[in-house]
Amino acid sequence: MTSTVSRKTEIIDWINRHKLKPEEVLIIDDDKSLNDLPLNSKERLVLTNPYVGLNNQNELKSVLKRKVKKTVSG
């Protein structure tokens, strides 16, 4: 049986399961549905071209320098 869990759910679940903070994670993926990630995780997203992959070092460096905004949960 094949799982129908979205890539977004898969990533969020992985982060939560490993008890990581957003600033401890860098997401590099080509799935455009990840644009719907929560803001604190989306700030750590490098969305790549599915045909080329990661080919822009400046984009990666930019994401690594970003400060993660704190969000209020509840």
PQR file of N, CA, C, O and H, with PARSE charges and radii, in Angstrom:
ATOM      1  N   MET A   1       0.842  -1.185   0.000 -0.4000 1.5000
ATOM      2  CA  MET A   1       0.000   0.000   0.000 -0.0000 2.0000
ATOM      3  C   MET A   1       0.890   1.252   0.000  0.5500 1.7000
ATOM      4  O   MET A   1       1.842   1.338   0.776 -0.5500 1.4000
ATOM      5  N   THR A   2       0.584   2.198  -0.853 -0.4000 1.5000
ATOM      6  CA  THR A   2       1.370   3.416  -0.997 -0.0000 2.0000
ATOM      7  C   THR A   2       0.825   4.505  -0.088  0.5500 1.7000
ATOM      8  O   THR A   2      -0.388   4.670   0.041 -0.5500 1.4000
ATOM      9  H   THR A   2      -0.189   2.128  -1.484  0.4000 1.0000
ATOM     10  N   SER A   3       1.732   5.250   0.541 -0.4000 1.5000
ATOM     11  CA  SER A   3       1.342   6.350   1.410 -0.0000 2.0000
ATOM     12  C   SER A   3       0.942   7.556   0.570  0.5500 1.7000
ATOM     13  O   SER A   3       1.533   7.809  -0.480 -0.5500 1.4000
ATOM     14  H   SER A   3       2.718   5.116   0.436  0.4000 1.0000
ATOM     15  N   THR A   4      -0.067   8.306   1.036 -0.4000 1.5000
ATOM     16  CA  THR A   4      -0.500   9.504   0.327 -0.0000 2.0000
ATOM     17  C   THR A   4      -0.206  10.762   1.144  0.5500 1.7000
ATOM     18  O   THR A   4      -0.868  11.785   0.974 -0.5500 1.4000
ATOM     19  H   THR A   4      -0.547   8.101   1.889  0.4000 1.0000
ATOM     20  N   VAL A   5       0.778  10.684   2.023 -0.4000 1.5000
ATOM     21  CA  VAL A   5       1.160  11.827   2.838 -0.0000 2.0000
ATOM     22  C   VAL A   5       1.872  12.844   1.954  0.5500 1.7000
ATOM     23  O   VAL A   5       2.740  12.483   1.160 -0.5500 1.4000
ATOM     24  H   VAL A   5       1.316   9.853   2.162  0.4000 1.0000
ATOM     25  N   SER A   6       1.504  14.108   2.093 -0.4000 1.5000
ATOM     26  CA  SER A   6       2.133  15.157   1.284 -0.0000 2.0000
ATOM     27  C   SER A   6       3.568  15.380   1.730  0.5500 1.7000
ATOM     28  O   SER A   6       3.951  15.040   2.850 -0.5500 1.4000
ATOM     29  H   SER A   6       0.798  14.400   2.738  0.4000 1.0000
ATOM     30  N   ARG A   7       4.339  15.950   0.843 -0.4000 1.5000
ATOM     31  CA  ARG A   7       5.740  16.261   1.172 -0.0000 2.0000
ATOM     32  C   ARG A   7       5.793  17.252   2.332  0.5500 1.7000
ATOM     33  O   ARG A   7       6.648  17.140   3.210 -0.5500 1.4000
ATOM     34  H   ARG A   7       4.028  16.227  -0.066  0.4000 1.0000
ATOM     35  N   LYS A   8       4.880  18.216   2.334 -0.4000 1.5000
ATOM     36  CA  LYS A   8       4.795  19.199   3.415 -0.0000 2.0000
ATOM     37  C   LYS A   8       4.586  18.506   4.752  0.5500 1.7000
ATOM     38  O   LYS A   8       5.303  18.784   5.712 -0.5500 1.4000
ATOM     39  H   LYS A   8       4.185  18.306   1.621  0.4000 1.0000
ATOM     40  N   THR A   9       3.610  17.607   4.824 -0.4000 1.5000
ATOM     41  CA  THR A   9       3.317  16.872   6.056 -0.0000 2.0000
ATOM     42  C   THR A   9       4.501  16.009   6.460  0.5500 1.7000
ATOM     43  O   THR A   9       4.851  15.935   7.638 -0.5500 1.4000
ATOM     44  H   THR A   9       3.027  17.382   4.043  0.4000 1.0000
ATOM     45  N   GLU A  10       5.111  15.363   5.488 -0.4000 1.5000
ATOM     46  CA  GLU A  10       6.270  14.519   5.758 -0.0000 2.0000
ATOM     47  C   GLU A  10       7.405  15.326   6.410  0.5500 1.7000
ATOM     48  O   GLU A  10       8.022  14.862   7.369 -0.5500 1.4000
ATOM     49  H   GLU A  10       4.827  15.424   4.532  0.4000 1.0000
ATOM     50  N   ILE A  11       7.673  16.507   5.900 -0.4000 1.5000
ATOM     51  CA  ILE A  11       8.752  17.346   6.436 -0.0000 2.0000
ATOM     52  C   ILE A  11       8.401  17.872   7.818  0.5500 1.7000
ATOM     53  O   ILE A  11       9.227  17.810   8.729 -0.5500 1.4000
ATOM     54  H   ILE A  11       7.172  16.884   5.121  0.4000 1.0000
ATOM     55  N   ILE A  12       7.192  18.389   7.988 -0.4000 1.5000
ATOM     56  CA  ILE A  12       6.770  18.907   9.294 -0.0000 2.0000
ATOM     57  C   ILE A  12       6.807  17.803  10.344  0.5500 1.7000
ATOM     58  O   ILE A  12       7.280  18.027  11.459 -0.5500 1.4000
ATOM     59  H   ILE A  12       6.522  18.439   7.248  0.4000 1.0000
ATOM     60  N   ASP A  13       6.319  16.623  10.007 -0.4000 1.5000
ATOM     61  CA  ASP A  13       6.345  15.497  10.938 -0.0000 2.0000
ATOM     62  C   ASP A  13       7.771  15.119  11.307  0.5500 1.7000
ATOM     63  O   ASP A  13       8.047  14.821  12.469 -0.5500 1.4000
ATOM     64  H   ASP A  13       5.935  16.440   9.101  0.4000 1.0000
ATOM     65  N   TRP A  14       8.677  15.126  10.342 -0.4000 1.5000
ATOM     66  CA  TRP A  14      10.076  14.776  10.601 -0.0000 2.0000
ATOM     67  C   TRP A  14      10.714  15.783  11.560  0.5500 1.7000
ATOM     68  O   TRP A  14      11.411  15.401  12.500 -0.5500 1.4000
ATOM     69  H   TRP A  14       8.453  15.369   9.398  0.4000 1.0000
ATOM     70  N   ILE A  15      10.470  17.066  11.312 -0.4000 1.5000
ATOM     71  CA  ILE A  15      11.012  18.121  12.187 -0.0000 2.0000
ATOM     72  C   ILE A  15      10.480  17.950  13.606  0.5500 1.7000
ATOM     73  O   ILE A  15      11.241  18.025  14.570 -0.5500 1.4000
ATOM     74  H   ILE A  15       9.904  17.376  10.548  0.4000 1.0000
ATOM     75  N   ASN A  16       9.184  17.720  13.733 -0.4000 1.5000
ATOM     76  CA  ASN A  16       8.575  17.549  15.054 -0.0000 2.0000
ATOM     77  C   ASN A  16       9.075  16.285  15.748  0.5500 1.7000
ATOM     78  O   ASN A  16       9.356  16.304  16.947 -0.5500 1.4000
ATOM     79  H   ASN A  16       8.566  17.659  12.950  0.4000 1.0000
ATOM     80  N   ARG A  17       9.184  15.206  15.015 -0.4000 1.5000
ATOM     81  CA  ARG A  17       9.625  13.926  15.586 -0.0000 2.0000
ATOM     82  C   ARG A  17      11.054  14.029  16.131  0.5500 1.7000
ATOM     83  O   ARG A  17      11.391  13.391  17.129 -0.5500 1.4000
ATOM     84  H   ARG A  17       8.955  15.190  14.041  0.4000 1.0000
ATOM     85  N   HIS A  18      11.880  14.828  15.476 -0.4000 1.5000
ATOM     86  CA  HIS A  18      13.264  14.994  15.915 -0.0000 2.0000
ATOM     87  C   HIS A  18      13.443  16.183  16.862  0.5500 1.7000
ATOM     88  O   HIS A  18      14.559  16.510  17.266 -0.5500 1.4000
ATOM     89  H   HIS A  18      11.606  15.346  14.665  0.4000 1.0000
ATOM     90  N   LYS A  19      12.318  16.824  17.209 -0.4000 1.5000
ATOM     91  CA  LYS A  19      12.305  17.944  18.163 -0.0000 2.0000
ATOM     92  C   LYS A  19      13.314  19.040  17.788  0.5500 1.7000
ATOM     93  O   LYS A  19      14.086  19.512  18.622 -0.5500 1.4000
ATOM     94  H   LYS A  19      11.411  16.559  16.881  0.4000 1.0000
ATOM     95  N   LEU A  20      13.281  19.422  16.526 -0.4000 1.5000
ATOM     96  CA  LEU A  20      14.191  20.441  16.025 -0.0000 2.0000
ATOM     97  C   LEU A  20      13.523  21.805  15.999  0.5500 1.7000
ATOM     98  O   LEU A  20      12.306  21.913  15.848 -0.5500 1.4000
ATOM     99  H   LEU A  20      12.654  19.039  15.848  0.4000 1.0000
ATOM    100  N   LYS A  21      14.320  22.828  16.146 -0.4000 1.5000
ATOM    101  CA  LYS A  21      13.856  24.200  15.999 -0.0000 2.0000
ATOM    102  C   LYS A  21      14.002  24.576  14.526  0.5500 1.7000
ATOM    103  O   LYS A  21      14.856  24.025  13.832 -0.5500 1.4000
ATOM    104  H   LYS A  21      15.308  22.740  16.269  0.4000 1.0000
ATOM    105  N   PRO A  22      13.181  25.505  14.041 -0.5600 1.5000
ATOM    106  CA  PRO A  22      13.263  25.897  12.628  0.2800 2.0000
ATOM    107  C   PRO A  22      14.668  26.321  12.199  0.5500 1.7000
ATOM    108  O   PRO A  22      15.092  26.010  11.086 -0.5500 1.4000
ATOM    109  N   GLU A  23      15.388  27.024  13.063 -0.4000 1.5000
ATOM    110  CA  GLU A  23      16.725  27.485  12.691 -0.0000 2.0000
ATOM    111  C   GLU A  23      17.745  26.351  12.596  0.5500 1.7000
ATOM    112  O   GLU A  23      18.861  26.561  12.119 -0.5500 1.4000
ATOM    113  H   GLU A  23      15.043  27.277  13.967  0.4000 1.0000
ATOM    114  N   GLU A  24      17.375  25.162  13.040 -0.4000 1.5000
ATOM    115  CA  GLU A  24      18.258  24.002  12.963 -0.0000 2.0000
ATOM    116  C   GLU A  24      18.044  23.187  11.687  0.5500 1.7000
ATOM    117  O   GLU A  24      18.709  22.175  11.469 -0.5500 1.4000
ATOM    118  H   GLU A  24      16.469  24.991  13.427  0.4000 1.0000
ATOM    119  N   VAL A  25      17.115  23.635  10.852 -0.4000 1.5000
ATOM    120  CA  VAL A  25      16.729  22.864   9.677 -0.0000 2.0000
ATOM    121  C   VAL A  25      16.921  23.703   8.414  0.5500 1.7000
ATOM    122  O   VAL A  25      16.632  24.899   8.390 -0.5500 1.4000
ATOM    123  H   VAL A  25      16.574  24.457  11.029  0.4000 1.0000
ATOM    124  N   LEU A  26      17.409  23.052   7.384 -0.4000 1.5000
ATOM    125  CA  LEU A  26      17.463  23.652   6.055 -0.0000 2.0000
ATOM    126  C   LEU A  26      16.761  22.685   5.114  0.5500 1.7000
ATOM    127  O   LEU A  26      17.156  21.524   5.008 -0.5500 1.4000
ATOM    128  H   LEU A  26      17.643  22.080   7.404  0.4000 1.0000
ATOM    129  N   ILE A  27      15.735  23.149   4.439 -0.4000 1.5000
ATOM    130  CA  ILE A  27      14.946  22.301   3.547 -0.0000 2.0000
ATOM    131  C   ILE A  27      15.332  22.636   2.109  0.5500 1.7000
ATOM    132  O   ILE A  27      15.174  23.772   1.661 -0.5500 1.4000
ATOM    133  H   ILE A  27      15.415  24.093   4.525  0.4000 1.0000
ATOM    134  N   ILE A  28      15.833  21.648   1.404 -0.4000 1.5000
ATOM    135  CA  ILE A  28      16.168  21.808  -0.013 -0.0000 2.0000
ATOM    136  C   ILE A  28      15.310  20.808  -0.773  0.5500 1.7000
ATOM    137  O   ILE A  28      15.480  19.599  -0.618 -0.5500 1.4000
ATOM    138  H   ILE A  28      15.961  20.726   1.768  0.4000 1.0000
ATOM    139  N   ASP A  29      14.401  21.299  -1.584 -0.4000 1.5000
ATOM    140  CA  ASP A  29      13.447  20.411  -2.239 -0.0000 2.0000
ATOM    141  C   ASP A  29      12.933  21.074  -3.509  0.5500 1.7000
ATOM    142  O   ASP A  29      13.091  22.280  -3.697 -0.5500 1.4000
ATOM    143  H   ASP A  29      14.262  22.282  -1.709  0.4000 1.0000
ATOM    144  N   ASP A  30      12.316  20.278  -4.378 -0.4000 1.5000
ATOM    145  CA  ASP A  30      11.765  20.825  -5.617 -0.0000 2.0000
ATOM    146  C   ASP A  30      10.242  20.777  -5.648  0.5500 1.7000
ATOM    147  O   ASP A  30       9.639  21.023  -6.693 -0.5500 1.4000
ATOM    148  H   ASP A  30      12.188  19.298  -4.225  0.4000 1.0000
ATOM    149  N   ASP A  31       9.619  20.468  -4.528 -0.4000 1.5000
ATOM    150  CA  ASP A  31       8.166  20.343  -4.463 -0.0000 2.0000
ATOM    151  C   ASP A  31       7.539  21.703  -4.165  0.5500 1.7000
ATOM    152  O   ASP A  31       7.674  22.228  -3.060 -0.5500 1.4000
ATOM    153  H   ASP A  31      10.109  20.269  -3.679  0.4000 1.0000
ATOM    154  N   LYS A  32       6.857  22.266  -5.152 -0.4000 1.5000
ATOM    155  CA  LYS A  32       6.264  23.602  -5.013 -0.0000 2.0000
ATOM    156  C   LYS A  32       5.190  23.675  -3.930  0.5500 1.7000
ATOM    157  O   LYS A  32       4.862  24.768  -3.468 -0.5500 1.4000
ATOM    158  H   LYS A  32       6.747  21.840  -6.050  0.4000 1.0000
ATOM    159  N   SER A  33       4.640  22.540  -3.519 -0.4000 1.5000
ATOM    160  CA  SER A  33       3.642  22.549  -2.441 -0.0000 2.0000
ATOM    161  C   SER A  33       4.264  23.012  -1.124  0.5500 1.7000
ATOM    162  O   SER A  33       3.543  23.366  -0.191 -0.5500 1.4000
ATOM    163  H   SER A  33       4.907  21.653  -3.894  0.4000 1.0000
ATOM    164  N   LEU A  34       5.587  23.014  -1.041 -0.4000 1.5000
ATOM    165  CA  LEU A  34       6.250  23.453   0.185 -0.0000 2.0000
ATOM    166  C   LEU A  34       6.137  24.960   0.384  0.5500 1.7000
ATOM    167  O   LEU A  34       6.501  25.469   1.444 -0.5500 1.4000
ATOM    168  H   LEU A  34       6.173  22.727  -1.799  0.4000 1.0000
ATOM    169  N   ASN A  35       5.638  25.680  -0.615 -0.4000 1.5000
ATOM    170  CA  ASN A  35       5.340  27.101  -0.430 -0.0000 2.0000
ATOM    171  C   ASN A  35       4.278  27.303   0.637  0.5500 1.7000
ATOM    172  O   ASN A  35       4.127  28.410   1.153 -0.5500 1.4000
ATOM    173  H   ASN A  35       5.342  25.267  -1.476  0.4000 1.0000
ATOM    174  N   ASP A  36       3.538  26.249   0.977 -0.4000 1.5000
ATOM    175  CA  ASP A  36       2.502  26.319   2.000 -0.0000 2.0000
ATOM    176  C   ASP A  36       3.013  25.942   3.391  0.5500 1.7000
ATOM    177  O   ASP A  36       2.221  25.805   4.323 -0.5500 1.4000
ATOM    178  H   ASP A  36       3.661  25.350   0.557  0.4000 1.0000
ATOM    179  N   LEU A  37       4.325  25.772   3.539 -0.4000 1.5000
ATOM    180  CA  LEU A  37       4.888  25.483   4.861 -0.0000 2.0000
ATOM    181  C   LEU A  37       4.611  26.643   5.807  0.5500 1.7000
ATOM    182  O   LEU A  37       4.437  27.774   5.354 -0.5500 1.4000
ATOM    183  H   LEU A  37       4.968  25.883   2.782  0.4000 1.0000
ATOM    184  N   PRO A  38       4.565  26.384   7.114 -0.5600 1.5000
ATOM    185  CA  PRO A  38       4.475  27.495   8.068  0.2800 2.0000
ATOM    186  C   PRO A  38       5.644  28.454   7.839  0.5500 1.7000
ATOM    187  O   PRO A  38       6.725  28.032   7.427 -0.5500 1.4000
ATOM    188  N   LEU A  39       5.428  29.732   8.105 -0.4000 1.5000
ATOM    189  CA  LEU A  39       6.417  30.766   7.804 -0.0000 2.0000
ATOM    190  C   LEU A  39       7.788  30.455   8.392  0.5500 1.7000
ATOM    191  O   LEU A  39       8.796  30.628   7.706 -0.5500 1.4000
ATOM    192  H   LEU A  39       4.550  30.075   8.440  0.4000 1.0000
ATOM    193  N   ASN A  40       7.855  29.998   9.651 -0.4000 1.5000
ATOM    194  CA  ASN A  40       9.158  29.759  10.267 -0.0000 2.0000
ATOM    195  C   ASN A  40       9.920  28.626   9.580  0.5500 1.7000
ATOM    196  O   ASN A  40      11.150  28.606   9.625 -0.5500 1.4000
ATOM    197  H   ASN A  40       7.036  29.857  10.208  0.4000 1.0000
ATOM    198  N   SER A  41       9.229  27.694   8.953 -0.4000 1.5000
ATOM    199  CA  SER A  41       9.896  26.631   8.192 -0.0000 2.0000
ATOM    200  C   SER A  41      10.153  27.077   6.757  0.5500 1.7000
ATOM    201  O   SER A  41      11.181  26.742   6.170 -0.5500 1.4000
ATOM    202  H   SER A  41       8.230  27.710   8.916  0.4000 1.0000
ATOM    203  N   LYS A  42       9.216  27.830   6.200 -0.4000 1.5000
ATOM    204  CA  LYS A  42       9.365  28.295   4.816 -0.0000 2.0000
ATOM    205  C   LYS A  42      10.586  29.201   4.674  0.5500 1.7000
ATOM    206  O   LYS A  42      11.217  29.231   3.617 -0.5500 1.4000
ATOM    207  H   LYS A  42       8.381  28.102   6.677  0.4000 1.0000
ATOM    208  N   GLU A  43      10.922  29.939   5.735 -0.4000 1.5000
ATOM    209  CA  GLU A  43      12.095  30.802   5.709 -0.0000 2.0000
ATOM    210  C   GLU A  43      13.385  30.001   5.562  0.5500 1.7000
ATOM    211  O   GLU A  43      14.426  30.563   5.223 -0.5500 1.4000
ATOM    212  H   GLU A  43      10.409  29.914   6.593  0.4000 1.0000
ATOM    213  N   ARG A  44      13.325  28.698   5.811 -0.4000 1.5000
ATOM    214  CA  ARG A  44      14.495  27.824   5.718 -0.0000 2.0000
ATOM    215  C   ARG A  44      14.415  26.912   4.500  0.5500 1.7000
ATOM    216  O   ARG A  44      15.075  25.874   4.448 -0.5500 1.4000
ATOM    217  H   ARG A  44      12.479  28.241   6.086  0.4000 1.0000
ATOM    218  N   LEU A  45      13.603  27.304   3.521 -0.4000 1.5000
ATOM    219  CA  LEU A  45      13.367  26.511   2.320 -0.0000 2.0000
ATOM    220  C   LEU A  45      14.156  27.056   1.133  0.5500 1.7000
ATOM    221  O   LEU A  45      14.110  28.250   0.838 -0.5500 1.4000
ATOM    222  H   LEU A  45      13.066  28.147   3.564  0.4000 1.0000
ATOM    223  N   VAL A  46      14.873  26.174   0.464 -0.4000 1.5000
ATOM    224  CA  VAL A  46      15.470  26.480  -0.832 -0.0000 2.0000
ATOM    225  C   VAL A  46      14.704  25.623  -1.830  0.5500 1.7000
ATOM    226  O   VAL A  46      14.881  24.406  -1.884 -0.5500 1.4000
ATOM    227  H   VAL A  46      14.911  25.204   0.703  0.4000 1.0000
ATOM    228  N   LEU A  47      13.859  26.268  -2.612 -0.4000 1.5000
ATOM    229  CA  LEU A  47      13.048  25.564  -3.596 -0.0000 2.0000
ATOM    230  C   LEU A  47      13.843  25.472  -4.890  0.5500 1.7000
ATOM    231  O   LEU A  47      14.152  26.489  -5.511 -0.5500 1.4000
ATOM    232  H   LEU A  47      13.716  27.256  -2.568  0.4000 1.0000
ATOM    233  N   THR A  48      14.167  24.267  -5.286 -0.4000 1.5000
ATOM    234  CA  THR A  48      15.016  24.055  -6.458 -0.0000 2.0000
ATOM    235  C   THR A  48      14.185  23.760  -7.698  0.5500 1.7000
ATOM    236  O   THR A  48      12.998  23.446  -7.614 -0.5500 1.4000
ATOM    237  H   THR A  48      13.916  23.441  -4.781  0.4000 1.0000
ATOM    238  N   ASN A  49      14.821  23.866  -8.823 -0.4000 1.5000
ATOM    239  CA  ASN A  49      14.212  23.507 -10.096 -0.0000 2.0000
ATOM    240  C   ASN A  49      14.248  21.980 -10.219  0.5500 1.7000
ATOM    241  O   ASN A  49      15.314  21.384 -10.059 -0.5500 1.4000
ATOM    242  H   ASN A  49      15.786  24.121  -8.891  0.4000 1.0000
ATOM    243  N   PRO A  50      13.115  21.336 -10.497 -0.5600 1.5000
ATOM    244  CA  PRO A  50      13.102  19.868 -10.562  0.2800 2.0000
ATOM    245  C   PRO A  50      13.954  19.286 -11.687  0.5500 1.7000
ATOM    246  O   PRO A  50      14.316  18.110 -11.644 -0.5500 1.4000
ATOM    247  N   TYR A  51      14.272  20.090 -12.683 -0.4000 1.5000
ATOM    248  CA  TYR A  51      15.063  19.600 -13.809 -0.0000 2.0000
ATOM    249  C   TYR A  51      16.562  19.856 -13.632  0.5500 1.7000
ATOM    250  O   TYR A  51      17.389  19.156 -14.216 -0.5500 1.4000
ATOM    251  H   TYR A  51      13.977  21.045 -12.719  0.4000 1.0000
ATOM    252  N   VAL A  52      16.904  20.855 -12.829 -0.4000 1.5000
ATOM    253  CA  VAL A  52      18.295  21.265 -12.691 -0.0000 2.0000
ATOM    254  C   VAL A  52      18.837  20.979 -11.284  0.5500 1.7000
ATOM    255  O   VAL A  52      20.021  20.679 -11.124 -0.5500 1.4000
ATOM    256  H   VAL A  52      16.233  21.424 -12.354  0.4000 1.0000
ATOM    257  N   GLY A  53      17.981  21.070 -10.279 -0.4000 1.5000
ATOM    258  CA  GLY A  53      18.434  20.884  -8.899 -0.0000 2.0000
ATOM    259  C   GLY A  53      18.987  22.175  -8.333  0.5500 1.7000
ATOM    260  O   GLY A  53      18.623  23.268  -8.767 -0.5500 1.4000
ATOM    261  H   GLY A  53      17.020  21.313 -10.409  0.4000 1.0000
ATOM    262  N   LEU A  54      19.862  22.036  -7.368 -0.4000 1.5000
ATOM    263  CA  LEU A  54      20.465  23.198  -6.718 -0.0000 2.0000
ATOM    264  C   LEU A  54      21.669  23.646  -7.531  0.5500 1.7000
ATOM    265  O   LEU A  54      22.688  22.959  -7.586 -0.5500 1.4000
ATOM    266  H   LEU A  54      20.158  21.149  -7.015  0.4000 1.0000
ATOM    267  N   ASN A  55      21.537  24.796  -8.154 -0.4000 1.5000
ATOM    268  CA  ASN A  55      22.643  25.285  -8.970 -0.0000 2.0000
ATOM    269  C   ASN A  55      22.992  26.735  -8.667  0.5500 1.7000
ATOM    270  O   ASN A  55      23.798  27.340  -9.374 -0.5500 1.4000
ATOM    271  H   ASN A  55      20.709  25.354  -8.108  0.4000 1.0000
ATOM    272  N   ASN A  56      22.399  27.292  -7.631 -0.4000 1.5000
ATOM    273  CA  ASN A  56      22.647  28.680  -7.281 -0.0000 2.0000
ATOM    274  C   ASN A  56      23.137  28.748  -5.832  0.5500 1.7000
ATOM    275  O   ASN A  56      22.334  28.726  -4.900 -0.5500 1.4000
ATOM    276  H   ASN A  56      21.745  26.800  -7.057  0.4000 1.0000
ATOM    277  N   GLN A  57      24.440  28.831  -5.649 -0.4000 1.5000
ATOM    278  CA  GLN A  57      25.016  28.879  -4.311 -0.0000 2.0000
ATOM    279  C   GLN A  57      24.567  30.112  -3.548  0.5500 1.7000
ATOM    280  O   GLN A  57      24.442  30.066  -2.325 -0.5500 1.4000
ATOM    281  H   GLN A  57      25.093  28.849  -6.407  0.4000 1.0000
ATOM    282  N   ASN A  58      24.324  31.203  -4.238 -0.4000 1.5000
ATOM    283  CA  ASN A  58      23.904  32.435  -3.570 -0.0000 2.0000
ATOM    284  C   ASN A  58      22.545  32.265  -2.899  0.5500 1.7000
ATOM    285  O   ASN A  58      22.316  32.798  -1.813 -0.5500 1.4000
ATOM    286  H   ASN A  58      24.426  31.241  -5.232  0.4000 1.0000
ATOM    287  N   GLU A  59      21.654  31.534  -3.534 -0.4000 1.5000
ATOM    288  CA  GLU A  59      20.338  31.293  -2.935 -0.0000 2.0000
ATOM    289  C   GLU A  59      20.504  30.503  -1.640  0.5500 1.7000
ATOM    290  O   GLU A  59      19.875  30.831  -0.634 -0.5500 1.4000
ATOM    291  H   GLU A  59      21.839  31.101  -4.416  0.4000 1.0000
ATOM    292  N   LEU A  60      21.325  29.489  -1.654 -0.4000 1.5000
ATOM    293  CA  LEU A  60      21.575  28.677  -0.468 -0.0000 2.0000
ATOM    294  C   LEU A  60      22.206  29.526   0.633  0.5500 1.7000
ATOM    295  O   LEU A  60      21.786  29.442   1.788 -0.5500 1.4000
ATOM    296  H   LEU A  60      21.835  29.223  -2.472  0.4000 1.0000
ATOM    297  N   LYS A  61      23.199  30.334   0.301 -0.4000 1.5000
ATOM    298  CA  LYS A  61      23.853  31.196   1.288 -0.0000 2.0000
ATOM    299  C   LYS A  61      22.860  32.189   1.883  0.5500 1.7000
ATOM    300  O   LYS A  61      22.906  32.478   3.079 -0.5500 1.4000
ATOM    301  H   LYS A  61      23.540  30.403  -0.636  0.4000 1.0000
ATOM    302  N   SER A  62      21.970  32.705   1.056 -0.4000 1.5000
ATOM    303  CA  SER A  62      20.961  33.651   1.522 -0.0000 2.0000
ATOM    304  C   SER A  62      20.046  33.016   2.566  0.5500 1.7000
ATOM    305  O   SER A  62      19.744  33.636   3.586 -0.5500 1.4000
ATOM    306  H   SER A  62      21.932  32.471   0.085  0.4000 1.0000
ATOM    307  N   VAL A  63      19.609  31.793   2.319 -0.4000 1.5000
ATOM    308  CA  VAL A  63      18.732  31.103   3.261 -0.0000 2.0000
ATOM    309  C   VAL A  63      19.473  30.828   4.571  0.5500 1.7000
ATOM    310  O   VAL A  63      18.898  30.969   5.650 -0.5500 1.4000
ATOM    311  H   VAL A  63      19.854  31.289   1.491  0.4000 1.0000
ATOM    312  N   LEU A  64      20.719  30.445   4.483 -0.4000 1.5000
ATOM    313  CA  LEU A  64      21.493  30.152   5.689 -0.0000 2.0000
ATOM    314  C   LEU A  64      21.682  31.387   6.570  0.5500 1.7000
ATOM    315  O   LEU A  64      21.839  31.258   7.784 -0.5500 1.4000
ATOM    316  H   LEU A  64      21.187  30.330   3.607  0.4000 1.0000
ATOM    317  N   LYS A  65      21.671  32.574   5.979 -0.4000 1.5000
ATOM    318  CA  LYS A  65      21.865  33.813   6.730 -0.0000 2.0000
ATOM    319  C   LYS A  65      20.577  34.357   7.338  0.5500 1.7000
ATOM    320  O   LYS A  65      20.628  35.230   8.205 -0.5500 1.4000
ATOM    321  H   LYS A  65      21.544  32.679   4.993  0.4000 1.0000
ATOM    322  N   ARG A  66      19.432  33.861   6.902 -0.4000 1.5000
ATOM    323  CA  ARG A  66      18.154  34.403   7.376 -0.0000 2.0000
ATOM    324  C   ARG A  66      17.939  34.124   8.856  0.5500 1.7000
ATOM    325  O   ARG A  66      18.263  33.049   9.360 -0.5500 1.4000
ATOM    326  H   ARG A  66      19.390  33.152   6.198  0.4000 1.0000
ATOM    327  N   LYS A  67      17.390  35.107   9.528 -0.4000 1.5000
ATOM    328  CA  LYS A  67      16.962  34.934  10.908 -0.0000 2.0000
ATOM    329  C   LYS A  67      15.555  34.360  10.876  0.5500 1.7000
ATOM    330  O   LYS A  67      14.716  34.813  10.098 -0.5500 1.4000
ATOM    331  H   LYS A  67      17.126  35.980   9.118  0.4000 1.0000
ATOM    332  N   VAL A  68      15.294  33.372  11.710 -0.4000 1.5000
ATOM    333  CA  VAL A  68      13.985  32.752  11.750 -0.0000 2.0000
ATOM    334  C   VAL A  68      13.094  33.566  12.671  0.5500 1.7000
ATOM    335  O   VAL A  68      13.459  33.851  13.811 -0.5500 1.4000
ATOM    336  H   VAL A  68      15.976  33.004  12.342  0.4000 1.0000
ATOM    337  N   LYS A  69      11.927  33.937  12.170 -0.4000 1.5000
ATOM    338  CA  LYS A  69      10.963  34.685  12.989 -0.0000 2.0000
ATOM    339  C   LYS A  69      10.276  33.738  13.952  0.5500 1.7000
ATOM    340  O   LYS A  69       9.904  32.623  13.585 -0.5500 1.4000
ATOM    341  H   LYS A  69      11.631  33.705  11.244  0.4000 1.0000
ATOM    342  N   LYS A  70      10.112  34.182  15.174 -0.4000 1.5000
ATOM    343  CA  LYS A  70       9.408  33.380  16.183 -0.0000 2.0000
ATOM    344  C   LYS A  70       7.911  33.507  15.919  0.5500 1.7000
ATOM    345  O   LYS A  70       7.418  34.593  15.614 -0.5500 1.4000
ATOM    346  H   LYS A  70      10.414  35.088  15.473  0.4000 1.0000
ATOM    347  N   THR A  71       7.197  32.397  16.036 -0.4000 1.5000
ATOM    348  CA  THR A  71       5.751  32.438  15.888 -0.0000 2.0000
ATOM    349  C   THR A  71       5.109  32.052  17.200  0.5500 1.7000
ATOM    350  O   THR A  71       5.663  31.259  17.962 -0.5500 1.4000
ATOM    351  H   THR A  71       7.597  31.515  16.284  0.4000 1.0000
ATOM    352  N   VAL A  72       3.955  32.605  17.462 -0.4000 1.5000
ATOM    353  CA  VAL A  72       3.223  32.296  18.682 -0.0000 2.0000
ATOM    354  C   VAL A  72       2.274  31.155  18.359  0.5500 1.7000
ATOM    355  O   VAL A  72       1.463  31.257  17.439 -0.5500 1.4000
ATOM    356  H   VAL A  72       3.506  33.249  16.843  0.4000 1.0000
ATOM    357  N   SER A  73       2.375  30.075  19.109 -0.4000 1.5000
ATOM    358  CA  SER A  73       1.475  28.939  18.870 -0.0000 2.0000
ATOM    359  C   SER A  73       0.396  28.939  19.937  0.5500 1.7000
ATOM    360  O   SER A  73       0.588  29.403  21.061 -0.5500 1.4000
ATOM    361  H   SER A  73       3.035  29.993  19.857  0.4000 1.0000
ATOM    362  N   GLY A  74      -0.720  28.410  19.549 -0.4000 1.5000
ATOM    363  CA  GLY A  74      -1.664  28.273  20.592 -0.0000 2.0000
ATOM    364  C   GLY A  74      -3.039  28.559  20.307  0.5500 1.7000
ATOM    365  O   GLY A  74      -3.889  28.450  21.191 -0.5500 1.4000
ATOM    366  H   GLY A  74      -0.876  28.032  18.636  0.4000 1.0000
TER
END
